[in-house]
Amino acid sequence: MREVRVQDAVGMMLCHDITEIVRGERKGARFRKGDVIRAEDVEVLLRIGKEHIYVWEDDENMLHENDAAAILRDLCQSEYMTASEPKEGKIELTSTVAGVFEVREDALNAVNDITDVMIATIAQHFPVKAGTKLAGMRVIPLVIDKSIMEKVRETAGSKPLLRILPYRTMKVGVVTTGSEVFHGRIKDTFTPVIDSKLRAFGLRVDEHRLSDDGTEHTRAAIEELLALGMDMVLCTGGMSVDPDDRTPAAIRATGARVVTYGAPVLPGAMFLLAYYEKDGRQVPIMGLPGCVMYSPATIFDIIMPRVIAGSEWTRREITRLGIGGLCMECKVCHYPVCPFGK
């Protein structure tokens, strides 16, 4: 690569894209890597502010930005992702399915610690759809030493830096607790909300049971749904500390392993997550606080995507939700495109 005056570059091969920005009209490459500069191009280059350009000279120790970006792409890309063609030295990855995005944080941070290399991604565990942009990557200079890119390969390791866990098909059972609903004193307005949230993931409420506030009755309803082959059981009502709120005790009585009762998230502090072992698999059981019925985004919206994608939560992961766990209660909810749960 050699720097030359544009007036002296006629007949030479450009080794980088040159962007032209016309406010309110366009932003894009006016000249592309590999273009041979013509006499009529000189005035155009001067008009867009380029008095000097880089022309190509072979150097066996250096890589062009597009070739280096391709290396970063190969280190990041895995199943269910598609890559763009290099544009102005940058490559982007896009999801081809709906699911949950995951990144090997320590490895990616180590790569970004290397001088002149960058990979930017969406948030860890972000719920994605087909077409969601996942990551962009490039090197900072126009050309980069091959030894740096070899260090990048060694730092990233053999596994892809990024992956998507597609959503699974699941049979979902709901237990609505509360004597007021069980005896018909009030209408169940919680289950329709749950069904609506599930349908956003291609699921629905497959089985529904009502229970009064008796611990044994709620436990029996949960166990009935488990026996029917439900892949997830959601319990609504009875999650606070009032004398008649006995849903947590009923979930424990099934023998399920409770990961947490309580979470540092608002709305959603009185949330319970447990796993019931059945036929060698872990069936999630959740106790949902009342806020799920009326708040647009709660702990349930944070927890649910990973559960549907088959990623098992740990207590430590849930306790670490505190930073970012306070919903800002915006007038127009844009979740998950917001800081909540991130």
C-alpha positions as semicolon CSV with decimal commas, in nm:
position;residue;x (nm);y (nm);z (nm)
1;M;0,000;0,000;0,000
2;R;0,134;0,343;-0,096
3;E;-0,001;0,695;-0,048
4;V;-0,015;0,908;-0,363
5;R;-0,165;1,239;-0,474
6;V;-0,489;1,185;-0,661
7;Q;-0,345;1,372;-0,961
8;D;-0,070;1,110;-0,977
9;A;-0,300;0,809;-0,925
10;V;-0,442;0,774;-1,276
11;G;-0,402;0,415;-1,389
12;M;-0,335;0,289;-1,034
13;M;-0,554;0,046;-0,836
14;L;-0,738;0,181;-0,533
15;C;-0,694;-0,041;-0,227
16;H;-0,982;0,089;-0,015
17;D;-1,343;0,200;-0,046
18;I;-1,400;0,577;-0,048
19;T;-1,726;0,697;0,102
20;E;-1,923;0,997;-0,022
21;I;-2,174;1,163;0,211
22;V;-2,434;1,402;0,075
23;R;-2,646;1,523;0,365
24;G;-3,007;1,420;0,328
25;E;-2,942;1,228;0,006
26;R;-2,691;0,946;0,033
27;K;-2,405;0,787;0,219
28;G;-2,214;0,511;0,049
29;A;-1,904;0,406;-0,138
30;R;-1,835;0,628;-0,442
31;F;-1,520;0,430;-0,522
32;R;-1,449;0,066;-0,438
33;K;-1,140;-0,132;-0,357
34;G;-0,993;-0,255;-0,686
35;D;-1,116;0,040;-0,894
36;V;-0,857;0,171;-1,137
37;I;-0,842;0,548;-1,117
38;R;-0,930;0,727;-1,440
39;A;-0,852;1,085;-1,538
40;E;-1,215;1,188;-1,496
41;D;-1,211;1,050;-1,138
42;V;-0,955;1,304;-1,019
43;E;-1,199;1,595;-0,999
44;V;-1,458;1,376;-0,822
45;L;-1,204;1,268;-0,560
46;L;-1,099;1,626;-0,497
47;R;-1,463;1,735;-0,464
48;I;-1,530;1,479;-0,190
49;G;-1,222;1,589;0,002
50;K;-0,960;1,338;-0,109
51;E;-0,629;1,490;-0,209
52;H;-0,440;1,169;-0,137
53;I;-0,541;0,804;-0,169
54;Y;-0,383;0,466;-0,105
55;V;-0,298;0,251;-0,403
56;W;-0,223;-0,117;-0,389
57;E;0,124;-0,264;-0,352
58;D;0,168;-0,630;-0,264
59;D;0,317;-0,699;0,080
60;E;0,330;-1,059;0,197
61;N;0,327;-0,952;0,563
62;M;0,009;-0,744;0,546
63;L;-0,364;-0,813;0,503
64;H;-0,621;-0,581;0,350
65;E;-0,907;-0,471;0,578
66;N;-1,162;-0,683;0,387
67;D;-0,950;-0,997;0,424
68;A;-0,898;-0,927;0,793
69;A;-1,272;-0,871;0,841
70;A;-1,333;-1,211;0,681
71;I;-1,112;-1,369;0,946
72;L;-1,316;-1,201;1,221
73;R;-1,635;-1,320;1,051
74;D;-1,515;-1,680;1,052
75;L;-1,430;-1,657;1,422
76;C;-1,776;-1,521;1,508
77;Q;-2,018;-1,691;1,273
78;S;-2,201;-2,010;1,362
79;E;-2,524;-2,187;1,268
80;Y;-2,835;-1,974;1,204
81;M;-2,632;-1,669;1,095
82;T;-2,572;-1,510;0,757
83;A;-2,289;-1,271;0,673
84;S;-2,287;-0,963;0,453
85;E;-2,028;-0,898;0,188
86;P;-1,742;-0,673;0,305
87;K;-1,841;-0,308;0,271
88;E;-1,590;-0,035;0,344
89;G;-1,392;-0,292;0,544
90;K;-1,689;-0,404;0,759
91;I;-1,885;-0,731;0,772
92;E;-2,216;-0,775;0,955
93;L;-2,388;-1,091;1,081
94;T;-2,766;-1,136;1,080
95;S;-2,988;-1,400;1,239
96;T;-3,180;-1,643;1,018
97;V;-3,408;-1,772;1,297
98;A;-3,590;-1,661;1,610
99;G;-3,404;-1,744;1,928
100;V;-3,165;-1,616;2,194
101;F;-2,827;-1,463;2,111
102;E;-2,524;-1,571;2,314
103;V;-2,165;-1,449;2,309
104;R;-1,850;-1,593;2,468
105;E;-1,788;-1,274;2,661
106;D;-1,439;-1,338;2,797
107;A;-1,305;-1,448;2,459
108;L;-1,466;-1,162;2,269
109;N;-1,338;-0,907;2,522
110;A;-0,991;-1,052;2,486
111;V;-1,011;-1,014;2,107
112;N;-1,124;-0,652;2,142
113;D;-0,826;-0,590;2,371
114;I;-0,597;-0,653;2,073
115;T;-0,491;-0,330;1,907
116;D;-0,662;-0,235;1,578
117;V;-0,933;-0,505;1,599
118;M;-1,302;-0,458;1,685
119;I;-1,617;-0,670;1,710
120;A;-1,945;-0,508;1,821
121;T;-2,251;-0,717;1,909
122;I;-2,602;-0,678;2,045
123;A;-2,656;-0,747;2,415
124;Q;-2,587;-1,088;2,569
125;H;-2,898;-1,312;2,570
126;F;-3,090;-1,069;2,349
127;P;-3,407;-1,225;2,200
128;V;-3,375;-1,213;1,821
129;K;-3,592;-1,271;1,517
130;A;-3,498;-1,373;1,166
131;G;-3,334;-1,066;1,018
132;T;-3,206;-0,922;1,347
133;K;-2,859;-0,770;1,313
134;L;-2,623;-0,950;1,552
135;A;-2,272;-0,813;1,510
136;G;-2,040;-0,597;1,303
137;M;-1,665;-0,641;1,275
138;R;-1,364;-0,482;1,113
139;V;-1,004;-0,383;1,170
140;I;-0,923;-0,017;1,226
141;P;-0,641;0,041;0,973
142;L;-0,669;-0,014;0,599
143;V;-0,409;-0,291;0,616
144;I;-0,300;-0,494;0,918
145;D;-0,004;-0,714;0,996
146;K;-0,078;-1,083;0,949
147;S;0,083;-1,157;1,285
148;I;-0,189;-0,955;1,460
149;M;-0,462;-1,157;1,293
150;E;-0,286;-1,479;1,392
151;K;-0,292;-1,356;1,752
152;V;-0,665;-1,288;1,711
153;R;-0,721;-1,648;1,599
154;E;-0,529;-1,786;1,898
155;T;-0,715;-1,559;2,140
156;A;-1,061;-1,647;2,006
157;G;-1,004;-2,021;2,034
158;S;-1,162;-2,300;1,835
159;K;-1,530;-2,238;1,921
160;P;-1,736;-1,965;1,749
161;L;-1,753;-1,646;1,952
162;L;-2,126;-1,611;1,885
163;R;-2,421;-1,848;1,870
164;I;-2,800;-1,850;1,854
165;L;-3,019;-2,089;2,051
166;P;-3,340;-2,130;1,845
167;Y;-3,670;-2,132;2,028
168;R;-3,814;-2,477;2,093
169;T;-4,166;-2,607;2,053
170;M;-4,306;-2,658;2,403
171;K;-4,633;-2,767;2,561
172;V;-4,725;-2,514;2,827
173;G;-4,957;-2,562;3,122
174;V;-5,095;-2,284;3,341
175;V;-5,223;-2,314;3,698
176;T;-5,433;-2,015;3,806
177;T;-5,445;-1,998;4,185
178;G;-5,673;-1,801;4,411
179;S;-6,004;-1,885;4,575
180;E;-6,160;-1,573;4,426
181;V;-6,104;-1,710;4,073
182;F;-6,167;-2,075;4,166
183;H;-6,511;-1,996;4,311
184;G;-6,603;-1,764;4,024
185;R;-6,605;-1,443;4,230
186;I;-6,385;-1,269;3,974
187;K;-6,282;-1,342;3,615
188;D;-5,938;-1,483;3,536
189;T;-5,767;-1,198;3,349
190;F;-5,413;-1,333;3,399
191;T;-5,420;-1,636;3,169
192;P;-5,507;-1,437;2,853
193;V;-5,198;-1,220;2,916
194;I;-4,981;-1,531;2,948
195;D;-5,127;-1,677;2,630
196;S;-5,056;-1,355;2,441
197;K;-4,694;-1,348;2,555
198;L;-4,648;-1,715;2,461
199;R;-4,791;-1,663;2,114
200;A;-4,511;-1,415;2,041
201;F;-4,281;-1,719;2,062
202;G;-4,505;-1,950;1,860
203;L;-4,645;-2,117;2,173
204;R;-4,982;-2,120;2,350
205;V;-5,149;-2,234;2,670
206;D;-5,207;-2,605;2,605
207;E;-5,361;-2,696;2,941
208;H;-5,517;-2,476;3,208
209;R;-5,617;-2,562;3,566
210;L;-5,779;-2,357;3,843
211;S;-5,690;-2,402;4,209
212;D;-5,804;-2,246;4,532
213;D;-5,549;-2,122;4,786
214;G;-5,489;-2,466;4,934
215;T;-5,129;-2,578;4,902
216;E;-5,220;-2,938;4,830
217;H;-5,475;-2,843;4,566
218;T;-5,221;-2,625;4,381
219;R;-4,956;-2,895;4,412
220;A;-5,199;-3,151;4,268
221;A;-5,279;-2,922;3,974
222;I;-4,910;-2,875;3,895
223;E;-4,845;-3,249;3,915
224;E;-5,141;-3,320;3,690
225;L;-4,995;-3,092;3,422
226;L;-4,654;-3,254;3,459
227;A;-4,814;-3,598;3,418
228;L;-4,980;-3,474;3,097
229;G;-4,636;-3,403;2,950
230;M;-4,617;-3,026;2,981
231;D;-4,271;-2,889;2,897
232;M;-4,327;-2,581;3,112
233;V;-4,570;-2,499;3,392
234;L;-4,663;-2,142;3,483
235;C;-4,841;-2,061;3,809
236;T;-5,021;-1,730;3,849
237;G;-5,134;-1,576;4,174
238;G;-5,043;-1,644;4,536
239;M;-4,682;-1,522;4,508
240;S;-4,667;-1,248;4,774
241;V;-4,632;-1,279;5,153
242;D;-5,002;-1,270;5,251
243;P;-5,133;-1,566;5,457
244;D;-5,329;-1,703;5,161
245;D;-5,039;-1,676;4,913
246;R;-4,919;-2,035;4,911
247;T;-4,806;-2,096;4,553
248;P;-4,432;-2,108;4,641
249;A;-4,501;-2,376;4,901
250;A;-4,705;-2,576;4,648
251;I;-4,423;-2,564;4,392
252;R;-4,172;-2,679;4,654
253;A;-4,409;-2,961;4,756
254;T;-4,382;-3,116;4,408
255;G;-4,014;-3,187;4,475
256;A;-3,900;-2,934;4,218
257;R;-3,556;-2,781;4,265
258;V;-3,608;-2,412;4,341
259;V;-3,348;-2,190;4,177
260;T;-3,478;-1,873;4,333
261;Y;-3,780;-1,727;4,506
262;G;-3,726;-1,356;4,467
263;A;-3,529;-1,159;4,209
264;P;-3,360;-0,815;4,208
265;V;-3,590;-0,697;3,930
266;L;-3,872;-0,443;3,937
267;P;-4,138;-0,517;3,834
268;G;-4,114;-0,883;3,931
269;A;-3,939;-0,918;4,268
270;M;-4,174;-1,195;4,390
271;F;-4,081;-1,434;4,110
272;L;-4,003;-1,802;4,153
273;L;-3,813;-2,032;3,916
274;A;-3,782;-2,404;3,975
275;Y;-3,694;-2,712;3,770
276;Y;-3,873;-3,045;3,802
277;E;-3,677;-3,348;3,686
278;K;-3,891;-3,574;3,468
279;D;-3,770;-3,850;3,237
280;G;-3,415;-3,718;3,248
281;R;-3,504;-3,361;3,158
282;Q;-3,556;-3,044;3,356
283;V;-3,908;-2,902;3,329
284;P;-3,922;-2,533;3,429
285;I;-4,191;-2,427;3,674
286;M;-4,244;-2,056;3,733
287;G;-4,442;-1,868;3,991
288;L;-4,545;-1,539;3,835
289;P;-4,615;-1,228;4,044
290;G;-4,919;-1,014;3,971
291;C;-4,719;-0,745;3,788
292;V;-4,688;-0,979;3,487
293;M;-5,062;-0,927;3,433
294;Y;-5,044;-0,549;3,387
295;S;-4,683;-0,433;3,327
296;P;-4,557;-0,446;2,966
297;A;-4,212;-0,576;3,067
298;T;-4,126;-0,771;3,383
299;I;-3,893;-1,042;3,513
300;F;-4,102;-1,294;3,316
301;D;-4,007;-1,128;2,986
302;I;-3,639;-1,144;3,084
303;I;-3,647;-1,508;3,194
304;M;-3,883;-1,659;2,937
305;P;-3,680;-1,636;2,610
306;R;-3,385;-1,833;2,746
307;V;-3,616;-2,093;2,898
308;I;-3,789;-2,146;2,564
309;A;-3,450;-2,167;2,393
310;G;-3,341;-2,440;2,635
311;S;-3,085;-2,239;2,830
312;E;-3,107;-2,315;3,202
313;W;-3,084;-2,021;3,443
314;T;-2,868;-2,030;3,756
315;R;-2,933;-1,840;4,076
316;R;-2,617;-1,633;4,024
317;E;-2,735;-1,523;3,680
318;I;-3,065;-1,411;3,828
319;T;-2,907;-1,225;4,121
320;R;-2,683;-1,043;3,872
321;L;-2,991;-0,897;3,701
322;G;-3,003;-0,622;3,965
323;I;-2,788;-0,385;3,759
324;G;-3,028;-0,302;3,478
325;G;-3,314;-0,471;3,661
326;L;-3,517;-0,154;3,722
327;C;-3,773;-0,086;3,450
328;M;-3,788;0,282;3,354
329;E;-4,166;0,253;3,291
330;C;-4,151;0,449;2,967
331;K;-4,481;0,583;2,834
332;V;-4,426;0,375;2,521
333;C;-4,261;0,040;2,599
334;H;-3,988;-0,062;2,354
335;Y;-3,873;-0,374;2,538
336;P;-3,642;-0,555;2,462
337;V;-3,478;-0,261;2,283
338;C;-3,400;-0,085;2,611
339;P;-3,168;-0,117;2,915
340;F;-3,412;-0,333;3,117
341;G;-3,267;-0,673;3,193
342;K;-2,938;-0,598;3,020
